[in-house]
Amino acid sequence: MFKKLLIAFTFVLAGALTGAADAKEPIYTGVFNDRAVGGYDTVEYFKSGKATKGKKAFQIEFMGADWRFVSQENLEAFKANPEKYMPQYGGYCAWAMARGATASGDPKLWKIVDGKLYLNYSEDVLADWEKDIPGFIMKADRMYPETVDLEK
């Protein structure tokens, strides 16, 4: 219980300290690289139901991030319809976004809901998010445009 409260407090504090001038990038890429979803193939979540690392040989730049895929076929599917395969909230944690904060989305902690891919920060956060998925999605949908800079 204390761990969940600490995580929640951290996200709320981070959100409170982040003003509009400091809005985050629309796609989460991490600190040390420009890879969206940690280099995982977003198409593969929908095709095989597995989190699978993409390959540099099948990489494109889109919205300021590098997206990797396991095959040319998956890369082409993404190019044809990126909105279908991109994680919601740019790959930031769905639970944190519902609170108006940003946290990294872990590509191994994911769920597809109504044909959309969502990532979460940790197993504890994912478990909490799963208690009210529709409620968290509704809140995060409202918060995302206010939390990140969609003009970038």
N, C-alpha and C positions, 0 to 999 in steps of 0.2 A: 504494500500500500504506500509506504513512504517513497519507494522508488518511482511510482506513478505520479505522486504529488510533486516530487522533485523535477521530473520530466515536464510536467504541465507548467510548473512555475518557470522553468527555464524557457519554454516556448513563449509564455505570456510576457516575460521580461524582455526577451529578444524582440517580440512584436512591438512592445511599448517603446523600446529604444530605437526602433527602425522607423524613421520618418519618411514622408513622401520623397524627399530629396535623396534618400538612401534606398530607394526602391530596388529590389533585386532584379537580376536578369530574368527574362521570361522562361528560360530553360535552365534547370539546375544541371551544372556540369562538375561540381566539385571544385576544389581549390587548386589542384596541381595539373589539371588537364582540361580539355574542352569537350570531353565525351559525354553525350547525353546518356542517361540511364546507365552510367558506369560502363558503357561499351556493350551493354546487352542488346540483343536483337529484339526490338519491340514487336515486329511482325510474328516472331516465333512464339510469343506468349499466346497469340490467337490461333496459330497453326497447330502447335504441338502441346500447348498447355504447360510449357516448361520455360524457366528462366535460362537462356542460353547466351553465352558470350558471342558477340559478333567478331568478324575478322577485319583487320585493317584493309585487306584487299577489296572489301565490299563496304566502303565508307563514303558518305557524302556529307557536305556541310549544309545545314538547314537551320534557320533562325539563330545563327551565331554559335551553333554547336555541331560537333561531329557525331554522326549517327552511324553505327556499325551493324552489319547484318551477316548472317551465316552463309548467304548465297546471293548471287545476282538476282535471282527470282524474288527474294525477299526485299532487296534494295529497290527493285522496280515496283513492287507492290506498295512500298512506302512512298516512293516518288509519285505514284499515281493518286494516292490518297493519304497524305501524312496525318491529317486530322483523325482518321480512323485508327491509326496505330500509335500516335503519340500518347504518352501517359498524361492523365489529367494534371492540371496545375503545373505543367512543365517538368514533372518528375519530382517536385517537392512532396514532402509527406502530406498526405490527404488529411490526417488527423490534425496536424499543426496548422495547416491552411485554414481549417474550420475555425481556428482561434485567431486568425489574422497574423500568424507567424510563419516563418519558413524554417524548415529543417530538411536535411537530406532525405530523399526517398531511397530506401534500400531495394535494389532491383530483385533481390531474392525474397522480399516480403511484399507480395503483390496480390491483387485480386482483380478479376474482370467482373464488372457489374453493369448490366444493361449495355453490353458491347463496348464498355470503356475501361481502360487500364488505369488502376490506381496503385500507388506505391506508398509504403509507410516506413517510418523511421526504425522501429524495433519490433520485436515480437510482442512485448507488452503493449506498445502503442497500437499495433495491429489488432490485438485481442480487444482492446478498449474500443477501437474504431468499429469493429464488427458487432458491437452491442447495439449500435444505432447507425448503420450505414446510410440509410436515407437522410437522416437528420444531419449527419456530418457532411454528406455531399451537398445538401442544400445550403448549409452555412459556408462551406468552402467555395462553392460556386459564386456566392456573393463576395467573399473576401479576396479571391484570387486577383481580380482586376485592380483592387485597391492595394494589394500587397506587392505586386511585381510591376515592373515597367514594361507594359505590353507594346510600347512604341519603339522599343529597341530592335 
